[in-house]
Amino acid sequence: MRLKIIAFVILLQCVWILGTAFVKERALATGKTIVLETRPVDPRDLLRGDYVMLNYKISDVPRSVFSPRLDAEVPAGTLVYVGLKMRGQFYEVSRASLERVSADADEVVLKGRSASSWGATNNVHVAYGLERYYVGEGKGNPHGNLTVQVAVPDSGEGRIREVFIDGKPFADVMKDRD
């Protein structure tokens, strides 16, 4: 009996791990791919290693695009749904809401959380969970124009598919620099 319980617990843990991996990989495989403009920062995480901190143009959402209109400050951690439309080469903010919205035909809705802002501003800073891209040791300081390819499934929870430096995949550029 005791052996059956231990086996059952181990089985549940395996199912949970595999299920989590399946959900994340499915989002990458089936999500709509968009390209975002970004600006890099060079930090280091002592436990996880080097990463590129990504700051997106879409992270600062103008208060004027919110529906219904925002009259008060948005508390940090509030869910924000941001509609993005292709404008030129990149997707940019078209609308935003604190309530779940459906994407129009030519639009993608990305889900994020409001972050604290400094001082009075006409923007709401939104973190999408796409702000860190982990890289190999010593490779966290890229030079060039960074763009990010993101997979956005129907849930709105985007996943980084690939990072590019001057239009070339990050890994290839860093390999060439070695």
Secondary structure, 3 states (H helix, E strand, C coil): CHHHHHHHHHHHHHHHHHHHHHHHHHHHHHCEEEEEEEEEECCEECCCEEEEEEEEHHHEEEHHHECCCCCCCCCCCCEEEEEEEEECCEEEEEEEECCCCCCCCCEEEEEEEECCCCCCCCEEEEECCCCEEECCCCCCCCCCCEEEEEEECCCCCCEEEEEEECCEEHHHHHHHHC
